[in-house]
Amino acid sequence: MQGKKEEDLQQALNKVSEVGIDEVGRGAIFGPVFSAVVVLTEKNKSTLKQFGVTDSKKLTPKKRKLLLPQILLLSSDYGIGQSSAREIDKLGIRVATELSMIRALEKLKVKPSELIIDGPLLLRPWNGIQKNIISGDSKFISIASASIVAKVSRDNLMERLEKKYSGYLIFKNKGYGTREHLSLIKKNGITKLHRQSFLKKSDLI
């Protein structure tokens, strides 16, 4: 009987899933906003916690890169979506962020029955059950995992774009509006991947 109970518990641990979603690059002035969704069983959540998965902002770039393959390996499913600088300018950052999240969700094999989202804003186009969690990336392993997947994916893109858009130190600033980045825009001009709606606020255009 004991063996049967353990087997049932094992099945429950393998079955129960937590689906977390997070975005990165919302406040940048260059490049797309990225979102990632990660589906985890209870068992794999605890494994990833032991590996050191936590809010991506609390991890070094090296640690995030090391954790990424572990997350992808242990996730039951995952999806990555993005929304371009052009879409951000046209639709506004909130709608564009929602679009990137929906694109990530559309890559999942099965529609989740419940979604946990980092931050206070509802994902308005989503017609399923959703819970908003403030500082969710430090409370839920699935959201922390999603934040790492989104961050590493976006950083990898910034590294590639650094070559194409040299003169803006894109890999160093990750597309954010550092003082150095803003002064380089004044010197070199605006590229087509800069978010014009954001730069209007900084009086650069």
C-alpha positions in Angstrom: 0.0 0.0 0.0 2.9 2.3 0.9 4.3 1.8 -2.6 1.0 2.7 -4.2 0.8 5.9 -2.2 4.3 6.9 -3.2 3.4 6.1 -6.8 0.3 8.3 -6.6 2.3 11.1 -5.1 4.9 10.8 -7.8 2.2 10.9 -10.5 0.7 14.0 -8.9 4.1 15.7 -8.7 4.7 15.0 -12.4 1.2 16.1 -13.4 0.6 19.4 -11.6 1.8 22.2 -13.7 2.5 25.9 -13.0 2.5 28.2 -16.0 4.4 31.4 -15.5 4.9 34.3 -17.9 7.2 37.4 -17.8 8.5 40.1 -20.1 11.8 41.9 -20.5 12.9 45.0 -22.3 9.7 47.0 -21.5 11.7 50.0 -20.5 14.4 49.9 -23.2 14.7 52.5 -25.9 16.1 50.1 -28.6 14.9 46.8 -29.9 11.9 44.5 -29.2 10.2 43.6 -26.0 10.5 39.9 -25.2 8.1 37.6 -23.3 8.5 34.0 -22.3 6.1 31.4 -20.8 7.3 28.3 -19.0 5.3 25.3 -17.9 6.7 23.3 -14.9 5.6 20.3 -12.8 5.9 20.5 -9.0 8.9 18.1 -9.1 10.8 20.1 -11.7 10.0 23.4 -9.9 11.8 22.1 -6.8 14.7 20.8 -9.0 15.2 24.2 -10.6 15.0 26.0 -7.2 17.9 23.8 -6.0 19.8 24.8 -9.2 19.4 28.4 -8.1 16.6 29.7 -10.3 15.3 33.0 -8.9 14.4 36.4 -10.3 16.7 37.0 -13.3 17.6 40.5 -12.0 19.3 38.9 -9.0 21.5 36.6 -11.2 24.7 37.4 -13.0 24.6 37.1 -16.9 26.8 34.0 -16.6 24.5 32.3 -14.1 21.5 33.1 -16.3 23.2 31.5 -19.3 24.1 28.4 -17.3 20.5 28.0 -16.1 18.8 28.5 -19.5 19.5 24.9 -20.8 18.4 23.4 -17.5 15.1 25.3 -17.6 14.4 24.4 -21.2 15.2 20.7 -20.4 13.0 20.5 -17.3 10.1 22.6 -18.6 7.0 20.6 -19.8 6.6 23.3 -22.4 7.8 26.8 -23.1 7.3 29.6 -25.6 9.1 32.9 -26.5 7.5 35.9 -28.2 8.5 39.4 -29.1 7.1 42.6 -30.3 9.2 45.0 -32.5 10.2 48.6 -31.9 7.9 49.5 -34.8 5.0 47.8 -33.1 5.8 49.5 -29.8 5.7 52.9 -31.5 2.5 52.1 -33.3 0.6 50.3 -30.5 2.1 51.7 -27.3 4.2 49.6 -24.9 1.4 48.0 -23.0 -0.4 46.6 -26.1 3.0 45.6 -27.7 4.0 43.8 -24.5 0.6 41.9 -24.4 1.2 41.0 -28.1 4.6 39.5 -27.2 3.0 37.5 -24.4 0.2 36.2 -26.6 2.9 35.2 -29.3 4.8 33.3 -26.5 1.5 31.5 -25.4 0.6 30.6 -28.9 3.8 28.5 -29.1 2.6 26.2 -26.3 1.4 22.8 -27.3 -1.6 23.0 -25.0 -3.5 26.1 -23.8 -2.9 26.5 -20.1 -5.9 26.3 -17.8 -4.4 29.0 -15.5 -1.6 31.6 -16.1 0.4 33.4 -13.5 1.7 36.8 -14.7 4.5 38.9 -13.2 3.3 42.3 -12.3 0.0 44.1 -11.7 -1.3 44.4 -15.3 -3.8 41.9 -16.7 -3.1 40.3 -20.0 -6.3 41.7 -21.6 -6.4 39.6 -24.8 -6.2 36.3 -22.8 -9.5 34.7 -22.2 -8.4 32.1 -19.7 -7.9 32.3 -15.9 -5.0 34.5 -14.9 -3.4 35.7 -11.7 -1.3 38.8 -11.4 1.6 38.5 -8.9 3.6 41.6 -7.8 7.3 40.6 -7.7 6.2 37.2 -9.0 9.7 36.4 -10.3 10.9 36.2 -6.7 7.8 34.2 -5.6 7.1 31.6 -8.3 9.7 29.4 -10.0 7.8 29.3 -13.2 7.8 33.1 -13.5 11.5 33.2 -12.4 12.2 30.7 -15.2 10.3 32.7 -17.7 12.2 35.8 -16.7 15.5 34.0 -17.3 14.4 32.6 -20.7 13.2 36.1 -21.8 16.3 37.9 -20.5 18.8 35.5 -22.0 17.0 35.4 -25.3 16.8 39.2 -25.5 20.4 39.6 -24.4 21.5 37.2 -27.1 19.7 39.3 -29.7 21.4 42.5 -28.4 24.7 40.8 -28.8 23.9 40.0 -32.4 22.6 43.5 -33.0 25.7 45.1 -31.6 27.5 44.0 -34.8 24.9 45.5 -37.1 24.4 48.7 -35.1 27.9 49.4 -33.9 28.5 52.8 -32.3 25.7 52.5 -29.7 27.2 50.0 -27.3 24.0 47.9 -27.6 25.4 44.8 -25.9 26.7 46.9 -23.0 23.5 48.8 -22.4 21.1 46.1 -23.7 19.1 48.8 -25.5 18.3 50.7 -22.3 18.5 54.5 -22.2 21.7 54.9 -20.3 23.3 58.4 -20.4 26.1 56.9 -22.6 23.5 55.4 -25.0 21.6 58.7 -25.2 24.7 60.7 -25.9 25.7 58.2 -28.7 22.2 58.7 -30.3 22.9 62.5 -30.3 26.2 61.8 -32.0 25.3 59.0 -34.4 21.5 59.6 -35.0 18.5 57.3 -34.5 18.4 53.8 -36.1 15.2 52.1 -37.2 15.4 49.8 -34.1 15.2 52.8 -31.7 11.7 53.3 -30.2 10.8 56.8 -31.5 7.9 57.1 -29.0 10.3 56.6 -26.1 12.9 59.0 -27.6 10.3 61.8 -27.9 10.0 61.7 -24.2 13.7 62.3 -23.8 13.6 65.2 -26.3 16.0 63.5 -28.7 13.6 63.7 -31.6 
